[in-house]
Amino acid sequence: LEFINNTAGFRIINASWISRMFNDPAFVAAVKARFDSYYNEKAIIINHIEEMAEKNEKSAFENNKLWGGGLCDKNGSRETFDAAYNEQVSYVINWLSSRFEWLKTAYDAM
């Protein structure tokens, strides 16, 4: 599972049927165009993640308080929870940003 945190590399592209699809210039062009449509909306996507994180923060806190084992101990302070929650939100945003940039470089090289 070490690849989960790695933002570089294609994993599924090595499957025989997918690698054959990438031999088709029309398919590659379509993939690149589709990716570019998402890449051009990267700021909107990240903003949406931030908005949803803010909207769901109270529910996440209450869930953690009830069940524990999530971001921190269920008896943890609000400050401890907030720090852990914000760290995870930042991690997702940073991971996604890095993945976007790696994919952009990889697709542009095709």
C-alpha positions as CSV (number, residue, x, y, z in Angstrom):
1,L,0.0,0.0,0.0
2,E,3.0,2.3,-0.2
3,F,1.7,3.7,-3.5
4,I,-1.3,5.3,-1.8
5,N,0.6,8.3,-0.5
6,N,2.7,8.5,-3.7
7,T,1.4,11.1,-6.1
8,A,3.6,10.0,-9.0
9,G,3.1,7.1,-11.3
10,F,0.5,5.2,-13.2
11,R,-0.6,1.9,-11.8
12,I,-3.6,0.8,-13.9
13,I,-2.0,1.8,-17.1
14,N,0.2,-1.3,-17.0
15,A,-2.9,-3.6,-17.3
16,S,-2.7,-5.1,-20.8
17,W,-6.1,-3.8,-22.1
18,I,-5.4,-0.3,-20.8
19,S,-1.9,-0.1,-22.1
20,R,-3.3,-1.1,-25.6
21,M,-5.8,1.8,-25.4
22,F,-2.9,4.2,-24.8
23,N,-1.4,3.1,-28.1
24,D,-4.4,4.7,-29.8
25,P,-3.6,8.4,-30.5
26,A,-7.3,9.3,-30.5
27,F,-7.7,7.8,-27.1
28,V,-4.7,9.6,-25.7
29,A,-5.9,12.9,-27.1
30,A,-9.3,12.3,-25.5
31,V,-7.7,11.4,-22.1
32,K,-5.5,14.5,-22.3
33,A,-8.5,16.7,-23.2
34,R,-10.6,15.3,-20.3
35,F,-7.7,15.7,-17.8
36,D,-7.1,19.3,-19.0
37,S,-10.7,20.1,-18.3
38,Y,-10.2,19.0,-14.7
39,Y,-6.8,20.6,-14.4
40,N,-8.2,23.9,-15.6
41,E,-10.7,23.7,-12.7
42,K,-8.2,22.7,-10.1
43,A,-8.7,25.9,-8.0
44,I,-12.4,25.3,-8.0
45,I,-12.0,21.7,-7.0
46,I,-9.7,22.6,-4.1
47,N,-12.0,25.4,-3.0
48,H,-14.9,22.9,-3.0
49,I,-12.8,20.5,-0.8
50,E,-12.1,23.4,1.6
51,E,-15.8,24.4,1.7
52,M,-16.9,20.8,2.3
53,A,-14.3,20.4,5.0
54,E,-15.6,23.5,6.8
55,K,-19.2,22.5,6.4
56,N,-18.5,18.9,7.7
57,E,-16.1,19.9,10.5
58,K,-18.8,20.0,13.3
59,S,-20.3,16.7,12.2
60,A,-16.8,15.1,12.1
61,F,-16.1,16.4,15.6
62,E,-19.4,15.0,17.0
63,N,-18.7,11.7,15.2
64,N,-15.2,11.5,16.7
65,K,-16.6,12.4,20.1
66,L,-19.1,9.6,19.9
67,W,-17.1,6.9,18.4
68,G,-13.4,7.9,18.8
69,G,-10.7,6.2,16.9
70,G,-10.9,8.6,14.1
71,L,-8.7,11.7,14.1
72,C,-8.0,11.6,17.9
73,D,-9.2,10.0,21.1
74,K,-12.9,10.5,21.7
75,N,-12.1,12.4,24.9
76,G,-9.7,14.7,23.2
77,S,-10.1,18.4,23.3
78,R,-11.7,20.5,20.6
79,E,-8.3,22.0,19.9
80,T,-6.7,18.6,19.5
81,F,-9.5,17.5,17.1
82,D,-9.3,20.8,15.1
83,A,-5.6,20.4,14.6
84,A,-5.9,16.8,13.5
85,Y,-8.8,17.6,11.2
86,N,-7.1,20.6,9.6
87,E,-4.0,18.5,9.1
88,Q,-5.9,15.9,7.2
89,V,-7.7,18.4,5.1
90,S,-4.4,20.0,4.2
91,Y,-2.9,16.6,3.5
92,V,-5.7,15.8,1.0
93,I,-5.4,19.2,-0.7
94,N,-1.6,18.9,-0.9
95,W,-1.8,15.3,-2.2
96,L,-4.3,16.3,-4.9
97,S,-2.4,19.3,-5.9
98,S,0.8,17.2,-6.3
99,R,-1.1,14.5,-8.2
100,F,-2.6,17.1,-10.6
101,E,0.9,18.4,-11.3
102,W,2.4,15.0,-11.8
103,L,-0.5,14.0,-14.1
104,K,-0.1,17.2,-16.1
105,T,3.5,16.5,-16.7
106,A,2.9,12.9,-17.6
107,Y,0.0,13.6,-20.0
108,D,1.8,16.5,-21.6
109,A,4.7,14.1,-22.4
110,M,2.4,11.6,-24.2
